[in-house]
Structures are given as C-alpha cells and as structure tokens.
Amino acid sequence: MHFGSTTLKVSTHGKGVYDITSLVASALSTFEAGSGHLVCLCQHTTASLAMLGGVDERLKRDLVLFLEKLAPEDGDYSHNNTGDDDMPSHIKSVLTLPSVSATVLGGELYLGRYQGLFMLEHRTENQIRSVSISFLGTTRNF
C-alpha cells in the first residue's frame, strides 16, 4: 500500500461554490498514485466540501440561495463572535459536511461524467482555506 498526503490552499472571494477538482487532481499526480481511495477534508468550520455537477452555473447559485434560506444572517443567533455570518456559516457547514471522498483509478480521479469536487464558502469575506487531501492505494508502477 502507498500513502500520500498534502494540504492545498484555496482562495475564496465571499460566499459561493468553488471548483477545486483540478487542484485536487494536480496534487494527486504528485503522489504517484495508481488505484485507491482519496479523502479531502476542509480544515475549517465555516466552509465545507461537496461533490456536485459542475457544468451548470445555476446549480451553484441555487445551492447558495437554498443554504441562505436555511440559515439566514438575520436569524436570532447568540453566537456571532466574528460577524453576522458567523453562526449561519457554522450551520451551513454542519449541513453540508467537511469532507468528500473519491475513487482513484489509473492515477486519476474516477468521477462521474458531470461530477467535480467543490469548496462551499459560507463566509462573506475573502478567505484562504486549507484542504487536506490523503491518498491510500497502489503506486503507478504497481
């Protein structure tokens, strides 16, 4: 078995859905991965990860709008240590989860036709987010 890991830095520019598929694939290529399993973990409590269809931009917009309705900034929250978007961002992160996993075959992400890996930024301000990625499987030479 072969193991590889690294941490990616992802710049976000406010609330939204950010495609990180190519960043993850690029990092995966440095592991000399053959076939196995990849896990990505967002190391923050106010952002999250998801596997989504990345072709239609309306999907991203609708997802952000839906999460805003579930956890609006004008809610009656007692936790607001770092702004009005603090508690709503935590709620959205709990609902959407911090990690995503994917199969790796032949050294490449084995995703469905329309699938991609995305960071969901729940904060209003620009952020630099850390995403830990880990691969466990065979090497390319196996």
C-alpha positions in Angstrom: 0.0 0.0 0.0 1.1 3.5 -0.8 0.1 6.7 1.1 0.4 10.3 0.1 -0.9 13.5 1.6 -0.7 17.2 1.3 -2.6 20.4 2.2 -4.0 22.7 -0.5 -4.7 26.4 -0.1 -7.9 27.6 -1.7 -8.6 31.4 -2.0 -12.3 32.3 -1.9 -13.9 35.6 -2.6 -17.0 35.5 -0.5 -20.0 33.1 -0.4 -20.0 30.7 -3.2 -19.2 27.4 -4.7 -15.6 27.0 -5.9 -14.4 24.2 -8.2 -11.3 22.6 -6.7 -11.3 19.5 -9.0 -8.2 20.5 -10.9 -6.3 21.5 -7.8 -7.0 18.1 -6.2 -6.1 16.2 -9.4 -2.9 18.1 -9.7 -1.9 17.3 -6.1 -2.9 13.6 -6.6 -0.5 13.4 -9.5 2.4 14.2 -7.2 1.6 11.1 -5.1 2.5 8.7 -7.9 -1.0 7.2 -7.3 -2.2 4.1 -9.1 -5.6 3.0 -7.8 -7.1 3.5 -4.4 -9.1 6.0 -2.3 -8.8 9.8 -1.9 -10.2 11.7 1.0 -10.4 15.5 1.1 -11.0 17.4 4.4 -11.8 21.1 4.7 -10.0 22.2 7.8 -12.5 24.9 8.7 -15.8 25.1 10.5 -17.4 27.8 8.3 -16.7 26.2 4.9 -17.3 22.7 3.5 -16.8 20.3 0.6 -19.1 18.6 -1.8 -19.2 16.5 -4.9 -21.5 18.3 -7.4 -22.3 18.7 -11.0 -20.1 21.5 -12.2 -21.5 22.1 -15.7 -24.5 24.3 -14.9 -23.7 27.6 -13.1 -27.3 27.8 -12.0 -26.7 24.8 -9.7 -24.1 26.7 -7.8 -26.3 29.8 -7.5 -29.3 27.8 -6.4 -27.3 25.9 -3.8 -26.1 29.1 -2.2 -29.6 30.6 -2.2 -31.1 27.5 -0.6 -28.5 27.5 2.2 -29.1 31.2 2.7 -32.8 30.4 3.3 -32.0 27.6 5.7 -29.6 29.7 7.8 -30.1 33.5 7.1 -27.7 36.1 8.5 -30.6 37.9 10.2 -31.5 34.9 12.3 -31.8 35.2 16.1 -28.4 33.7 17.0 -26.5 34.2 20.2 -23.2 33.1 18.6 -21.8 35.9 16.5 -18.2 36.2 17.6 -16.9 37.3 14.2 -19.9 38.8 12.5 -23.4 38.3 11.4 -22.4 35.5 9.0 -20.6 33.5 11.8 -23.4 31.2 13.1 -25.1 30.8 9.8 -21.8 29.7 8.3 -21.4 27.1 11.0 -24.9 25.8 10.4 -24.3 25.5 6.6 -21.0 23.7 7.3 -22.8 21.1 9.5 -25.5 20.6 6.9 -23.0 20.1 4.0 -20.1 18.3 5.8 -16.4 18.9 5.9 -15.1 16.0 3.8 -15.6 14.2 0.5 -14.0 11.0 -0.8 -13.4 9.7 -4.3 -12.1 6.6 -6.1 -8.8 6.9 -7.9 -8.1 4.6 -10.9 -5.0 4.7 -13.0 -3.7 7.7 -11.1 -6.8 9.8 -11.9 -9.9 10.8 -10.1 -12.7 8.4 -11.1 -15.7 10.8 -11.1 -19.0 10.6 -12.9 -19.5 12.5 -16.2 -20.7 15.7 -14.6 -19.1 15.4 -11.1 -16.5 17.6 -9.6 -15.1 18.5 -6.2 -16.1 21.8 -4.8 -15.5 24.0 -1.8 -18.6 25.7 -0.4 -17.6 29.1 1.2 -20.1 30.2 3.7 -18.4 33.4 4.9 -18.9 36.8 3.3 -15.3 38.0 3.4 -12.4 36.7 1.3 -10.7 33.7 2.9 -7.7 31.4 2.4 -8.9 27.9 3.2 -6.9 24.7 3.8 -8.0 21.4 2.4 -6.1 18.3 3.5 -6.0 15.5 0.9 -4.9 11.9 1.5 -4.5 9.0 -0.8 -4.3 5.4 0.1 -3.7 2.7 -2.6 -1.3 1.4 -5.1 1.5 3.3 -6.8 1.6 4.0 -10.5 4.3 1.4 -11.0 2.3 -1.4 -9.4 
